[in-house]
Amino acid sequence: MSTATVRNQLLALEQERRRALVEEDFPRVAELFADDLVYVHTTGLVQGKADYLEYAKSAVQYLDIERGELLIRFYGEHLAVMTGTQCNTLRKRGGDQSMRGDGFATQVWTLGDKGWQISSFHGTRAPN
């Protein structure tokens, strides 16, 4: 498969991650993250897959996730690093006030038996 084809596939999967979080399609979110996921929030909170899924279901509601231009670098045929700006609009569950968080995200995508999945996600808040 060509690099351009895989790049388009990863961009589509990233769009799918955003859609699934906003629409609360948690089974699809779970499919997109590897079992050995390390998720680092902009606050510094570090979670594995089960804890992140529980957080997304019970602590926050994603209202919108915007991404800027994404750079994808390949390291062999089974590893890609995706970087770019991200803006999350969310609210705490049970709350009525939304918050916007601008930042930068680094995602490590790995190709395994379940296809391309995110093994590592690290968000950094934009400086004020």
Backbone bond lengths (Angstrom), bond angles and torsions (degrees), N, CA, C in turn:
res aa  C-N    CA-C-N  psi(-1)  N-CA   C-N-CA  omega(-1)  CA-C   N-CA-C  phi
1 M - - - 1.446 - - 1.538 108.53 -
2 S 1.308 117.44 138.90 1.460 120.89 -177.12 1.525 111.21 -74.07
3 T 1.311 115.66 157.14 1.465 121.50 177.46 1.524 110.44 -58.66
4 A 1.324 117.33 -41.49 1.470 121.04 -179.95 1.526 110.76 -61.94
5 T 1.318 116.93 -40.31 1.465 121.41 179.37 1.522 110.59 -64.41
6 V 1.335 116.63 -45.64 1.461 120.62 -179.90 1.531 109.99 -66.62
7 R 1.309 117.68 -39.75 1.476 121.66 177.49 1.535 109.23 -57.86
8 N 1.330 116.94 -47.59 1.471 120.38 179.27 1.526 111.39 -62.72
9 Q 1.329 116.33 -37.57 1.461 120.92 178.13 1.534 110.42 -63.91
10 L 1.320 117.27 -44.23 1.464 120.84 179.63 1.535 111.55 -66.47
11 L 1.317 117.09 -39.98 1.464 119.97 176.79 1.527 110.82 -62.02
12 A 1.328 116.81 -38.92 1.464 120.97 177.69 1.532 110.46 -66.99
13 L 1.330 117.66 -38.98 1.461 121.13 178.40 1.528 110.93 -66.79
14 E 1.323 116.92 -37.45 1.463 120.08 177.22 1.525 110.16 -66.16
15 Q 1.315 117.63 -40.25 1.465 120.66 175.76 1.527 109.98 -62.97
16 E 1.327 116.70 -37.55 1.461 122.21 178.26 1.537 110.58 -65.73
17 R 1.341 117.70 -39.06 1.471 121.42 177.09 1.527 109.78 -59.83
18 R 1.322 116.34 -46.30 1.455 120.90 -179.84 1.525 110.98 -62.22
19 R 1.329 116.40 -46.64 1.471 120.71 179.29 1.520 110.77 -60.30
20 A 1.321 116.48 -46.49 1.465 120.63 -176.48 1.529 111.82 -63.06
21 L 1.330 117.65 -38.79 1.469 120.01 178.09 1.521 111.37 -67.84
22 V 1.325 117.89 -44.63 1.462 121.15 -179.04 1.529 110.85 -66.59
23 E 1.328 116.72 -39.30 1.470 120.70 -178.48 1.528 112.44 -87.52
24 E 1.326 116.44 1.42 1.466 122.96 179.65 1.527 112.38 57.49
25 D 1.317 115.47 42.35 1.462 123.18 174.87 1.538 106.63 -91.00
26 F 1.339 115.41 74.15 1.460 120.03 -172.16 1.528 114.59 -66.96
27 P 1.333 119.95 -31.28 1.470 117.75 173.15 1.539 111.93 -59.66
28 R 1.335 116.79 -38.84 1.474 120.11 178.31 1.522 110.58 -70.22
29 V 1.329 117.27 -40.01 1.468 120.28 176.24 1.526 108.98 -56.87
30 A 1.325 116.76 -45.64 1.469 121.12 -178.65 1.527 111.40 -60.93
31 E 1.324 117.33 -37.24 1.470 120.85 179.05 1.525 112.05 -66.25
32 L 1.323 117.50 -30.99 1.457 121.49 -175.64 1.531 113.12 -80.48
33 F 1.328 116.89 -17.14 1.458 121.07 179.26 1.523 110.24 -105.34
34 A 1.329 115.83 136.07 1.465 121.75 178.91 1.531 109.84 -69.73
35 D 1.312 115.87 154.69 1.462 120.47 -179.66 1.530 111.80 -61.13
36 D 1.339 117.64 -29.50 1.470 121.16 -178.94 1.534 112.19 -95.57
37 L 1.325 116.84 25.07 1.460 122.79 -178.27 1.525 112.70 -51.64
38 V 1.332 114.88 138.41 1.468 122.55 165.53 1.524 105.27 -118.80
39 Y 1.332 116.40 115.42 1.466 122.25 -177.42 1.523 108.17 -113.97
40 V 1.328 116.27 117.50 1.460 121.64 179.61 1.528 107.93 -109.42
41 H 1.325 115.76 114.38 1.457 121.91 179.29 1.525 110.49 -76.37
42 T 1.329 116.18 164.65 1.463 120.78 178.41 1.529 111.64 -63.69
43 T 1.319 117.26 -19.53 1.463 121.78 178.41 1.525 112.55 -82.00
44 G 1.334 116.20 -10.96 1.457 120.71 -176.13 1.521 112.92 98.58
45 L 1.328 117.26 -8.25 1.462 121.27 176.80 1.527 108.91 -62.93
46 V 1.336 116.96 130.99 1.461 122.46 179.95 1.522 108.31 -113.67
47 Q 1.336 115.54 127.79 1.457 120.01 -178.14 1.519 111.09 -133.97
48 G 1.317 115.02 152.31 1.455 122.15 168.83 1.524 108.72 -87.15
49 K 1.313 116.00 -177.15 1.463 120.82 -174.77 1.534 112.84 -60.42
50 A 1.320 117.83 -50.59 1.468 120.43 -176.52 1.522 111.28 -62.07
51 D 1.333 116.88 -43.14 1.461 120.36 -179.87 1.522 111.62 -67.32
52 Y 1.337 116.84 -39.28 1.465 119.11 178.67 1.530 110.71 -64.42
53 L 1.324 117.12 -44.88 1.465 120.02 179.61 1.524 111.04 -61.03
54 E 1.320 117.16 -40.89 1.462 121.00 178.12 1.537 110.50 -64.80
55 Y 1.324 116.43 -40.58 1.473 122.09 177.17 1.532 110.28 -60.23
56 A 1.325 116.73 -46.76 1.469 120.85 -178.69 1.530 111.24 -65.59
57 K 1.327 117.20 -31.83 1.462 120.92 -179.36 1.523 112.73 -80.00
58 S 1.330 117.43 -35.40 1.454 119.17 -168.60 1.527 115.77 -116.46
59 A 1.337 118.47 -22.36 1.469 119.49 -173.99 1.526 113.24 -99.93
60 V 1.321 117.03 -40.02 1.468 120.35 -175.41 1.524 110.69 -133.43
61 Q 1.320 114.40 159.79 1.464 121.33 173.01 1.523 106.91 -123.27
62 Y 1.325 116.32 120.68 1.462 121.16 177.38 1.522 108.81 -79.21
63 L 1.327 116.97 120.48 1.458 121.91 178.89 1.528 110.79 -93.47
64 D 1.333 116.50 -33.67 1.459 121.43 179.16 1.530 108.19 -161.61
65 I 1.313 115.58 147.17 1.464 122.20 174.22 1.519 106.71 -134.65
66 E 1.325 115.44 114.17 1.462 120.87 179.89 1.529 108.49 -107.24
67 R 1.305 115.91 141.22 1.460 121.01 175.64 1.519 108.36 -122.96
68 G 1.327 115.76 143.61 1.456 121.33 172.44 1.519 108.56 -86.40
69 E 1.313 116.06 -159.10 1.458 120.35 177.66 1.522 109.25 -63.90
70 L 1.319 115.46 134.33 1.460 120.67 -177.53 1.525 110.58 -108.64
71 L 1.318 115.21 130.87 1.458 122.18 175.52 1.518 107.24 -98.96
72 I 1.324 116.26 130.14 1.463 120.93 177.82 1.517 108.51 -121.11
73 R 1.334 115.47 124.12 1.467 121.70 176.71 1.516 108.31 -115.70
74 F 1.307 115.81 137.54 1.461 121.65 -178.00 1.520 110.85 -104.99
75 Y 1.323 114.73 140.45 1.468 122.32 176.83 1.528 106.32 -128.78
76 G 1.316 115.21 88.97 1.455 119.78 -172.82 1.518 110.18 80.21
77 E 1.307 116.12 -166.99 1.468 120.90 -176.54 1.526 113.47 -92.36
78 H 1.331 117.25 -8.60 1.463 119.80 -171.86 1.523 113.79 -120.56
79 L 1.336 118.44 7.48 1.456 120.36 -178.29 1.522 109.87 -143.09
80 A 1.330 114.92 132.00 1.467 121.49 177.13 1.523 108.43 -138.04
81 V 1.331 115.49 143.61 1.460 121.43 177.02 1.523 107.32 -114.78
82 M 1.330 115.43 122.76 1.460 122.74 -179.58 1.526 108.00 -109.64
83 T 1.324 117.07 127.97 1.461 120.90 179.51 1.516 109.78 -132.23
84 G 1.320 116.01 149.73 1.450 120.73 176.33 1.506 112.39 165.37
85 T 1.314 114.92 170.61 1.460 120.17 -179.38 1.524 110.58 -70.44
86 Q 1.314 113.36 155.29 1.465 120.47 179.02 1.517 108.41 -148.36
87 C 1.307 116.12 141.28 1.455 121.42 173.30 1.525 108.23 -129.72
88 N 1.313 115.97 116.73 1.460 121.54 177.13 1.519 109.25 -99.94
89 T 1.322 116.62 133.00 1.453 121.56 168.61 1.521 105.23 -111.49
90 L 1.324 116.19 120.95 1.458 119.88 -176.46 1.516 110.45 -147.53
91 R 1.314 114.59 170.64 1.465 120.25 173.61 1.515 108.01 -142.45
92 K 1.308 114.54 152.38 1.458 119.98 176.75 1.515 108.21 -69.23
93 R 1.321 116.64 142.14 1.469 121.11 177.46 1.522 108.80 -58.65
94 G 1.313 115.88 132.56 1.452 121.24 -179.41 1.519 113.13 86.24
95 G 1.328 116.85 -6.82 1.460 121.00 179.53 1.512 110.53 -96.57
96 D 1.323 115.48 171.26 1.461 118.81 179.41 1.519 112.40 -123.51
97 Q 1.325 117.30 -0.18 1.458 120.43 -178.28 1.532 109.45 -105.98
98 S 1.334 115.36 128.72 1.460 119.12 178.18 1.522 110.00 -90.42
99 M 1.325 115.15 154.33 1.461 122.41 179.76 1.522 108.28 -128.67
100 R 1.319 115.70 145.17 1.468 121.06 174.87 1.519 108.07 -109.84
101 G 1.316 114.77 135.53 1.458 119.86 177.00 1.514 110.31 -127.00
102 D 1.339 116.10 108.65 1.461 120.73 176.89 1.512 109.27 -89.79
103 G 1.325 116.04 140.39 1.445 118.62 179.59 1.519 112.77 -170.67
104 F 1.305 113.88 -158.34 1.456 123.01 -177.10 1.521 107.06 -135.11
105 A 1.320 116.93 136.93 1.462 120.21 -178.49 1.519 110.74 -123.97
106 T 1.320 114.01 140.96 1.461 122.46 173.18 1.525 107.05 -118.66
107 Q 1.333 115.39 125.51 1.460 121.11 179.82 1.518 108.99 -122.77
108 V 1.318 115.24 133.17 1.459 120.94 173.66 1.530 106.78 -103.40
109 W 1.323 114.87 116.56 1.466 121.95 178.24 1.522 108.13 -101.65
110 T 1.333 116.29 133.75 1.460 120.89 177.52 1.524 109.40 -124.95
111 L 1.318 114.93 144.62 1.467 121.08 179.79 1.516 108.56 -101.60
112 G 1.319 115.19 118.98 1.464 121.20 179.64 1.513 110.74 -137.14
113 D 1.324 115.62 -158.66 1.470 121.86 -178.15 1.521 113.08 -60.12
114 K 1.339 117.34 -27.52 1.465 121.52 -178.06 1.523 111.70 -98.18
115 G 1.341 117.34 14.78 1.460 121.09 -177.84 1.516 110.36 86.66
116 W 1.332 115.73 -162.57 1.463 120.83 179.74 1.518 109.69 -74.28
117 Q 1.336 115.97 129.74 1.461 121.80 177.30 1.524 109.15 -138.79
118 I 1.319 115.39 158.08 1.463 120.85 175.98 1.523 108.32 -85.44
119 S 1.336 115.90 120.06 1.466 121.60 177.37 1.519 111.33 -94.49
120 S 1.322 116.09 -28.14 1.462 120.83 -179.74 1.525 108.83 -144.44
121 F 1.326 115.36 135.56 1.460 122.22 176.80 1.517 106.62 -133.81
122 H 1.330 116.50 125.98 1.466 120.21 -178.95 1.529 108.28 -133.04
123 G 1.307 115.55 116.14 1.448 121.71 177.92 1.520 111.37 -102.09
124 T 1.303 117.52 139.32 1.453 123.29 177.29 1.521 108.31 -126.07
125 R 1.297 117.13 132.46 1.458 121.89 179.64 1.519 110.29 -72.28
126 A 1.323 116.13 141.43 1.465 120.73 176.78 1.524 108.99 -69.72
127 P 1.341 117.43 144.70 1.466 119.04 178.09 1.527 110.53 -65.62
128 N 1.305 115.29 145.74 1.486 120.08 -179.34 1.502 111.23 -82.20
